[in-house]
Amino acid sequence: MKKLLNKLLVPAVSSIFLLNMTSVGYAETTVSAEVGFVFNTFLFLVCGFLVMFMAAGFAMLEAGSVTSKSVSVICAKNIGLFSIAGMMFWLCGYNLAYGISEGGYIGKFLPWSDASKIETGYSDASDWYFQMVFCATTVSIVSGTLAERIKLWPFLLFAAILAGIIYPIVMGWKWGGGWLAAANFQDFAGSTLVHSTGGAAALAGAFLLGPRLGRFTKKGEPAPMKPFAASSIPLVTIGVFILWLGWFGFNGGSQLAIGTGADAIAVAKIFMNTFLAGAGGVMAAATMTRLHFGKTDVIQMLNGCIGGLVAITAEPLMPSPFAAILIGAVGGVIVVYGTKLLFALKIDDVVGAIPAHLFAGIWGTLAVPITNPDATFGAQLLGIISVNVFVFVVAYIVWAIMKSTIGIRLSKEAELKGTDVVETGVIGYAIRD
């Protein structure tokens, strides 16, 4: 009898419990303002952690891409620029971006201050942190392009100007409610505002700095790779995997909320599309190098991943999975042929940041109207031209002033000796007994 009662009562009680849970779940379609505040703040902090971890990815990618005599300087540049970017974004960058009037052009030169309220939907400090790591990422893009011939401290000075003034201004044009926002320019997580900005600043510096000694022959062709060989392909690969992981925070966190089921679904879809775009970029670059050059170029595969990720960043939510793969694949192809273009122009980009961030960023921003009906090609083109022209011109002026005053390039002797010896006195790969 007892066994019979257990067989009848246990399922009955369980059913009642489950029905009760279901009814509660349907009744509570939204969370309270305070719970939403906690969830949204948590999203900013966790995704900010992921984006900050991208700093390690940039450091590893760059350290592996340069020759063995320039590794320590890369490490010094990356931890230095991140520190400077954080301080400058606190000092004036945040309010230059978010202190802007509606439809305006520039905010206020004021330090960040906390005005958190439950009604705002998230902690102000979490927003500062999340936006700060975007700022630091922009500066990181510049570092690798100019490697092995730029002086350390002039670069750090430029990092302060880029992080504290140039980037916050263009960021505010869209994300701060400025004139590009009023013009309906769409850039979900920064294909243009972050990646093209970093790429345009790097391009201006590369023009003025010139290529590494001997990088191009008298005929204008790239020199044999032996003197300029990457110090560690495994390190580059690790760097790209770290960047790929961090990109989920980059794009997913840009949903800016996770207090509802709809937000959670959106973040998950963004994660999926971000991954697929990176994968599309890898395989497109692998295929193109095999077909065009007869060999599968692993460096281009790695940069193709970055190009695919950059391309999807302007709109990672709206595309279908197949569209995300195609957008990323085009980004990978752009990286391959963008690299060839730089060679033709005799521009020395050590890590391939200009094709991966500037060129692929332009494509990704232009592609937004394909999947987002609220976007227009006219507004996208306006944003691309205005941001890239502004950043390139201002960065060029800053680089030119620094070149004519404090100097930005190492001497011939110092470059041949190696930046590690001259700039830090620490050898990256010391040979020990």
C-alpha positions in Angstrom: 0.0 0.0 0.0 2.8 2.4 0.9 4.6 1.7 -2.4 1.3 2.4 -4.2 0.8 5.8 -2.5 4.4 6.8 -3.3 3.8 6.0 -6.9 0.7 8.1 -7.0 1.6 11.0 -4.7 5.2 11.8 -5.9 4.3 12.4 -9.5 1.2 14.4 -8.5 3.1 16.6 -6.1 5.9 17.1 -8.7 3.4 18.1 -11.4 1.8 20.6 -9.1 5.2 22.1 -8.3 6.2 22.3 -12.0 2.9 23.8 -12.9 3.3 26.4 -10.2 6.8 27.3 -11.4 5.5 27.6 -15.0 2.7 29.9 -13.9 5.2 32.1 -12.0 7.5 32.2 -15.0 4.7 33.4 -17.3 3.5 35.9 -14.7 7.0 37.5 -14.2 7.6 38.8 -17.7 10.0 41.5 -16.5 12.4 41.9 -13.6 12.4 44.8 -11.2 14.4 47.9 -11.9 16.9 47.0 -9.3 17.4 43.5 -10.6 17.7 44.9 -14.2 20.3 47.3 -12.8 22.3 44.4 -11.4 22.1 42.3 -14.5 23.1 45.1 -16.8 26.0 46.2 -14.6 27.1 42.6 -14.5 27.0 42.4 -18.3 29.2 45.5 -18.6 31.7 44.2 -16.1 32.0 40.6 -17.4 32.2 41.8 -21.1 34.7 44.4 -20.0 36.9 41.7 -18.5 36.8 39.9 -21.9 37.7 43.0 -23.8 40.5 43.8 -21.4 41.9 40.3 -22.0 42.2 41.3 -25.6 45.1 43.4 -24.5 47.0 40.2 -23.9 45.9 39.0 -27.4 47.3 42.2 -29.0 50.6 41.9 -27.0 51.0 38.2 -28.0 50.1 38.8 -31.7 52.6 41.7 -31.9 55.3 40.0 -30.0 55.1 37.0 -32.2 54.9 39.1 -35.4 58.1 41.2 -34.9 61.6 39.9 -35.1 63.3 38.5 -32.0 65.2 41.8 -31.3 62.0 43.8 -30.8 59.9 41.7 -28.4 60.5 43.4 -25.1 59.5 46.8 -26.5 56.2 45.4 -27.7 55.5 44.2 -24.2 56.4 47.7 -22.8 54.2 49.4 -25.4 51.2 47.3 -24.7 51.1 47.6 -21.0 52.0 51.3 -21.2 49.4 52.2 -23.7 46.7 50.4 -21.7 47.6 52.2 -18.6 47.7 55.6 -20.4 44.4 54.9 -22.2 42.7 54.2 -18.9 43.9 57.3 -17.1 43.2 59.6 -20.1 39.7 58.2 -20.5 39.0 58.9 -16.9 40.6 62.4 -17.0 38.7 63.7 -20.1 37.9 61.0 -22.6 34.6 59.8 -21.1 33.0 63.3 -20.9 34.3 64.3 -24.3 32.2 61.4 -25.6 29.2 61.5 -23.4 29.1 65.1 -22.4 28.2 66.0 -25.9 24.9 67.9 -26.7 22.3 66.1 -28.8 23.4 66.2 -32.4 26.6 68.0 -31.3 30.3 67.5 -32.2 32.3 67.5 -28.9 31.7 67.0 -25.2 33.4 68.6 -22.2 37.0 68.4 -20.9 36.0 67.1 -17.5 37.0 64.1 -15.4 34.5 61.2 -15.1 32.2 61.4 -12.1 29.7 58.9 -10.7 26.0 59.7 -10.9 24.7 56.2 -10.7 20.9 55.7 -10.1 18.8 52.6 -10.4 16.7 54.5 -13.0 19.7 54.7 -15.4 19.7 50.9 -15.7 23.4 50.3 -14.8 26.3 51.5 -12.7 28.1 54.5 -14.1 31.5 53.0 -13.1 30.6 49.8 -15.0 29.8 51.8 -18.1 33.1 53.8 -17.7 35.0 50.5 -17.5 33.3 48.9 -20.5 33.9 52.0 -22.6 37.4 52.5 -21.4 38.6 49.0 -22.7 37.1 50.0 -26.1 39.3 53.1 -26.0 42.4 51.0 -25.1 41.7 48.6 -27.9 41.7 51.4 -30.4 45.1 52.5 -29.2 46.4 48.9 -29.3 45.7 48.7 -33.1 48.3 51.4 -33.7 51.1 49.7 -31.8 51.8 46.8 -34.1 51.8 48.7 -37.4 54.7 51.0 -36.3 56.7 48.3 -34.6 60.5 48.0 -34.8 61.3 51.6 -35.8 59.3 54.0 -33.6 60.6 55.4 -30.4 58.8 54.2 -27.3 58.0 57.4 -25.5 56.8 59.4 -28.5 54.5 56.5 -29.2 53.2 56.6 -25.6 52.6 60.4 -26.0 50.5 59.7 -29.2 48.6 57.0 -27.3 47.6 59.6 -24.7 46.3 62.0 -27.4 44.5 59.3 -29.3 42.9 57.8 -26.1 42.1 61.2 -24.4 41.0 63.3 -27.4 40.8 61.8 -30.9 38.9 58.6 -30.1 36.4 60.1 -27.6 35.4 62.8 -30.1 34.5 60.3 -32.9 33.0 58.0 -30.3 30.7 60.8 -29.1 29.5 61.5 -32.7 27.6 58.2 -32.6 27.5 56.6 -29.1 27.3 59.9 -27.3 24.3 61.1 -29.3 26.2 63.4 -31.5 25.7 64.4 -35.1 26.3 61.0 -36.7 23.6 59.5 -34.4 21.3 62.2 -35.6 22.2 61.3 -39.2 21.2 57.6 -38.5 24.7 56.3 -38.8 24.8 52.7 -37.5 27.8 51.1 -35.9 26.7 48.5 -33.2 30.1 47.8 -31.6 32.7 49.9 -33.5 33.8 48.6 -36.9 34.3 52.2 -37.8 34.4 54.0 -34.4 37.0 51.7 -32.9 38.7 49.6 -35.6 38.8 52.1 -38.5 39.8 54.8 -36.1 42.8 52.7 -34.9 43.6 51.7 -38.5 43.5 55.3 -39.8 45.7 56.6 -37.0 48.1 53.7 -37.7 48.1 54.5 -41.5 49.0 58.2 -40.8 51.9 57.1 -38.6 53.1 54.6 -41.1 53.2 57.3 -43.9 55.3 59.6 -41.8 57.5 57.0 -40.2 58.4 55.1 -43.3 59.2 51.4 -43.6 61.8 49.4 -41.7 65.3 49.6 -43.1 65.6 47.2 -46.0 61.9 46.2 -45.9 61.5 47.1 -49.6 64.1 46.6 -52.4 65.2 49.3 -54.8 62.5 47.9 -57.2 59.9 48.5 -54.6 59.3 44.9 -53.8 59.1 43.4 -50.3 62.5 42.1 -49.2 62.9 38.4 -48.5 61.2 37.5 -45.3 64.3 36.0 -43.5 65.5 39.3 -42.0 62.0 40.3 -41.1 60.6 36.9 -40.1 58.1 36.7 -37.3 59.7 35.6 -34.1 57.0 33.2 -33.1 54.0 31.9 -35.1 52.6 30.0 -32.1 52.6 33.3 -30.2 50.7 35.0 -33.0 48.2 32.2 -33.0 47.7 32.3 -29.3 47.2 36.1 -29.6 44.5 35.7 -32.3 42.6 33.1 -30.2 42.7 35.5 -27.2 41.3 38.2 -29.4 38.6 35.9 -30.8 37.6 35.1 -27.2 37.6 38.7 -26.2 35.5 39.7 -29.2 32.5 38.0 -27.6 32.7 40.7 -24.8 33.3 43.4 -27.4 30.1 42.6 -29.4 28.0 40.9 -26.9 28.4 43.6 -24.3 27.4 46.2 -26.8 23.8 45.0 -26.5 24.1 47.1 -23.3 21.4 45.2 -21.4 20.6 41.7 -20.3 17.7 42.3 -18.0 15.1 40.6 -20.2 14.7 37.4 -22.1 14.9 39.3 -25.4 18.2 40.8 -24.4 19.6 37.4 -23.4 18.5 36.0 -26.8 20.1 38.9 -28.6 23.4 38.5 -26.7 23.5 34.8 -27.5 22.8 35.4 -31.2 25.6 38.1 -31.2 28.0 35.5 -29.8 27.1 33.0 -32.5 27.4 35.5 -35.4 30.7 36.8 -34.0 32.1 33.3 -33.9 30.9 32.5 -37.4 32.2 35.7 -39.0 35.7 35.0 -37.5 35.5 31.4 -38.9 34.4 32.7 -42.3 37.4 35.1 -42.4 39.9 32.3 -41.5 38.7 30.0 -44.3 38.3 32.7 -46.9 41.9 33.9 -46.3 43.1 30.3 -46.4 41.3 29.6 -49.7 42.5 32.8 -51.4 46.1 32.4 -50.4 46.1 28.8 -51.6 44.5 29.7 -55.0 46.4 32.9 -55.5 49.9 32.1 -54.2 49.9 28.3 -54.3 50.5 28.0 -50.5 48.2 28.4 -47.5 49.5 31.4 -45.6 48.9 30.9 -41.9 49.6 34.6 -41.1 46.9 35.6 -43.5 44.6 33.0 -42.0 45.1 34.5 -38.6 44.7 38.1 -39.8 41.7 36.9 -41.8 40.1 35.9 -38.5 40.6 39.4 -37.2 39.2 40.9 -40.5 36.1 38.7 -40.2 35.6 39.8 -36.6 36.0 43.4 -37.4 33.6 43.2 -40.3 30.7 41.7 -38.3 31.3 44.2 -35.4 29.2 47.0 -37.1 26.1 44.8 -37.0 26.4 41.4 -35.2 22.8 41.0 -34.3 20.7 41.3 -37.4 22.5 38.9 -39.9 21.5 35.3 -40.3 24.3 32.8 -39.5 24.9 32.3 -43.2 25.1 36.1 -43.7 27.5 36.4 -40.8 29.8 33.8 -42.4 29.7 35.7 -45.7 30.4 39.1 -44.1 33.3 37.6 -42.3 34.6 35.8 -45.4 34.6 39.1 -47.4 36.6 40.6 -44.5 39.1 37.8 -44.8 39.5 38.4 -48.6 39.9 42.1 -48.0 42.8 41.3 -45.6 44.6 39.3 -48.2 44.4 41.8 -51.0 44.7 44.8 -48.6 48.1 43.4 -47.6 49.1 43.3 -51.3 47.9 46.9 -51.7 50.1 48.1 -48.8 53.1 46.3 -50.4 52.4 48.1 -53.7 52.3 51.4 -51.9 55.5 50.5 -49.9 53.7 50.9 -46.6 55.2 48.8 -43.8 52.5 47.4 -41.5 54.3 44.8 -39.4 51.2 43.0 -38.1 48.7 43.7 -40.9 46.5 46.0 -38.7 45.6 48.4 -41.5 43.9 45.8 -43.8 42.4 43.9 -40.8 41.0 46.9 -38.9 40.7 49.9 -41.3 39.8 48.1 -44.6 37.7 45.4 -43.1 36.1 48.0 -40.8 35.0 50.0 -43.8 33.5 46.9 -45.4 31.6 45.8 -42.3 30.1 49.3 -41.8 29.0 49.5 -45.5 27.4 46.0 -45.2 25.1 47.0 -42.3 22.1 48.0 -44.6 22.2 44.5 -46.2 20.8 43.0 -43.0 19.5 46.0 -41.0 16.5 47.7 -42.7 16.9 50.8 -40.5 20.3 51.6 -41.9 21.0 53.4 -45.2 24.1 53.3 -47.4 24.2 57.1 -47.5 24.4 57.4 -43.7 26.9 54.6 -43.5 29.1 56.2 -46.2 28.9 59.6 -44.4 30.0 58.0 -41.1 32.9 56.1 -42.8 34.2 59.2 -44.6 33.9 61.6 -41.8 35.4 59.4 -39.1 38.3 58.2 -41.2 39.2 61.6 -42.7 39.0 63.3 -39.3 41.1 60.7 -37.6 43.7 60.4 -40.4 44.1 64.2 -40.7 44.4 64.9 -37.0 46.6 61.9 -36.4 48.9 63.0 -39.3 49.2 66.5 -37.9 50.0 65.1 -34.4 52.6 62.7 -35.8 54.1 65.4 -38.0 54.5 67.8 -35.1 56.1 65.1 -33.0 58.4 64.2 -35.9 59.6 67.7 -36.3 60.1 68.4 -32.6 61.0 65.4 -30.4 61.4 62.9 -33.3 59.5 59.6 -33.7 61.9 57.3 -35.4 64.9 55.5 -34.0 68.3 56.1 -35.6 69.7 53.7 -38.2 72.2 52.3 -35.8 69.5 51.8 -33.1 67.2 50.1 -35.5 69.8 47.7 -36.7 70.9 47.0 -33.1 67.3 46.3 -32.1 64.7 48.1 -30.2 65.0 45.8 -27.2 68.6 46.8 -26.6 68.1 50.5 -27.3 64.7 51.2 -25.7 64.4 48.8 -22.7 67.8 47.2 -22.2 65.9 43.9 -21.8 66.3 41.1 -24.4 63.1 39.4 -25.2 64.6 36.1 -26.1 67.9 36.0 -24.2 70.2 33.0 -25.0 71.2 31.5 -21.7 73.9 28.9 -20.9 
